[in-house]
Amino acid sequence: MSRIDESRPFVPVRFALLTVSDTRGAGDDRSGDLLAGRIDAAGHHLAARTILRDEREEIATQLRTWCADPQIDVVLSTGGTGLTGRDVTVEAHRDVYEKEIVAFGTVFTLISMQKIGTSAVQSRATGGVANGTYLFALPGSPGACRDAWDEILAPQFDYRHQPCNFVEILPRLDEHLRRK
């Protein structure tokens, strides 16, 4: 069973946060604010934050820019994961991924089912890796962001979390690039 090993040191991680919305601005970005607060409260660093409209190429370009920045370890996006015509965040993420973390979407759906029942099928939360950086696309609702952070991301981005976590393998995500 998972647990926190208090004998291990906490290792802060550097996050970038992207809100994808045609209607939200800095003053009413509740999901972005929630994630920024949780990143800070956990002891991590928020290295960058922005809001973009639901435009696939703009989103992918921003993701690639952050993946190329050695000061960013993880990119979280919120919004644009639904089923409507303007929801293109998942496609933009997949344009960038080298590897998809398929189980992230599965685990997120299982957690969502406990909260919202079968409505969870309408979310396309996803995760992946590109250029040594983790990327996660979360739904735009504060409740969904809270669930994803509290029940998946916070434990996985705590180096003390056992039996394994994302932080301990972070230095190896780009090893295929270094072997050339």
C-alpha positions in Angstrom: 0.0 0.0 0.0 1.2 3.5 -0.6 2.7 5.5 2.2 5.0 8.5 2.9 8.5 7.5 4.0 9.4 10.3 6.5 13.1 9.2 6.4 13.3 10.5 2.8 13.8 14.3 2.1 11.1 16.3 0.4 12.2 17.3 -3.1 10.5 20.4 -4.5 9.5 20.3 -8.2 9.0 23.2 -10.6 5.6 23.5 -12.2 4.2 25.5 -15.1 0.4 26.1 -15.1 -1.7 26.6 -18.2 -5.4 27.5 -18.1 -7.1 26.9 -21.4 -10.3 28.9 -21.8 -12.1 31.2 -24.3 -13.8 33.0 -21.4 -11.6 33.0 -18.3 -9.1 35.7 -17.4 -6.6 36.1 -14.6 -9.3 37.5 -12.3 -11.7 34.5 -12.5 -9.4 31.5 -13.1 -10.7 29.5 -10.2 -9.1 26.2 -11.3 -5.8 27.8 -12.0 -5.8 29.5 -8.7 -6.7 26.3 -6.9 -3.8 24.4 -8.5 -1.4 27.3 -7.9 -2.3 27.3 -4.2 -1.9 23.6 -3.9 1.5 23.6 -5.7 2.7 26.3 -3.3 1.1 24.6 -0.2 2.9 21.3 -1.1 6.2 23.1 -1.1 6.8 23.1 -4.8 7.6 26.1 -7.1 5.3 27.7 -9.6 7.8 28.7 -12.3 5.3 29.9 -15.0 1.6 30.5 -15.5 -0.5 31.7 -18.4 -4.0 31.6 -19.9 -4.6 30.7 -23.6 -7.7 30.3 -25.7 -8.8 26.9 -27.0 -6.5 26.9 -30.0 -4.7 23.6 -30.6 -1.5 24.9 -32.1 -1.1 27.7 -29.6 -1.5 25.2 -26.7 1.0 22.8 -28.3 3.5 25.6 -28.9 3.2 26.7 -25.2 3.6 23.1 -24.0 6.7 22.6 -26.2 8.2 25.9 -25.0 7.8 24.8 -21.4 9.1 21.3 -22.1 12.3 23.0 -23.6 12.8 25.1 -20.4 15.2 23.4 -18.0 13.6 25.3 -15.2 10.2 23.5 -15.6 9.7 19.8 -14.5 6.0 19.5 -14.9 3.3 21.2 -16.9 -0.3 21.2 -15.7 -3.1 22.4 -17.9 -6.7 22.9 -16.9 -9.6 23.2 -19.3 -10.4 22.0 -22.8 -10.6 18.3 -22.0 -14.3 17.8 -22.7 -16.2 16.7 -25.8 -17.3 20.0 -27.4 -15.8 21.2 -30.7 -13.6 23.8 -28.9 -12.1 21.3 -26.5 -8.7 20.7 -28.1 -6.4 20.5 -25.1 -6.0 16.7 -25.2 -5.2 16.8 -28.9 -2.6 19.5 -28.3 -1.0 17.5 -25.4 -0.9 14.4 -27.6 0.8 16.4 -30.4 3.6 17.0 -27.9 3.9 13.7 -25.9 6.7 11.3 -26.5 5.0 8.8 -24.2 1.5 8.9 -22.8 0.8 8.0 -19.2 -2.4 6.0 -20.0 -3.1 5.0 -16.4 -3.4 8.7 -15.4 -6.6 9.0 -17.3 -7.9 5.7 -16.0 -7.1 6.5 -12.4 -8.6 10.0 -12.8 -11.8 8.4 -14.2 -12.0 6.0 -11.2 -11.7 8.9 -8.7 -14.2 11.0 -10.7 -16.7 8.1 -10.7 -16.8 8.2 -6.9 -17.7 11.9 -7.0 -19.8 12.5 -10.1 -20.9 9.0 -11.2 -21.1 8.2 -14.9 -20.6 11.8 -15.8 -16.9 11.0 -15.5 -17.0 9.5 -19.0 -17.2 13.0 -20.4 -13.7 13.9 -19.2 -10.6 13.1 -21.2 -7.9 13.9 -18.6 -4.5 12.8 -19.9 -0.9 12.7 -18.9 2.4 12.2 -20.7 6.1 12.9 -21.0 8.0 15.0 -23.5 11.6 16.2 -23.5 12.1 15.1 -19.8 9.0 17.0 -18.6 5.7 15.6 -17.3 2.5 17.0 -18.8 -1.0 16.6 -17.4 -4.3 17.9 -18.9 -7.0 18.3 -16.3 -10.6 19.3 -16.7 -11.5 22.9 -16.1 -13.7 22.5 -13.0 -12.2 23.3 -9.6 -13.6 20.1 -8.2 -11.9 18.0 -10.9 -8.6 19.9 -10.4 -8.8 19.3 -6.6 -9.5 15.6 -7.1 -6.6 15.2 -9.6 -4.2 17.1 -7.4 -5.2 15.7 -4.0 -5.6 12.1 -5.0 -3.0 11.6 -7.8 -0.6 14.4 -8.4 0.3 15.5 -4.8 1.3 11.9 -3.8 3.1 11.2 -7.1 5.1 14.5 -6.9 6.2 13.8 -3.3 9.6 12.1 -3.4 8.8 10.4 0.0 5.7 8.6 -1.5 6.3 4.9 -1.6 6.4 2.4 -3.3 7.2 4.8 -6.2 6.7 8.3 -7.4 7.2 10.6 -10.4 10.0 12.6 -8.7 12.4 9.7 -8.3 12.4 8.9 -12.0 12.3 12.6 -13.2 16.1 12.6 -13.9 15.7 9.6 -16.2 12.8 10.8 -18.4 15.1 12.1 -21.0 17.8 9.5 -20.8 17.1 8.4 -24.4 18.1 11.9 -25.5 21.4 11.8 -23.6 22.5 8.4 -25.1 22.8 9.7 -28.7 
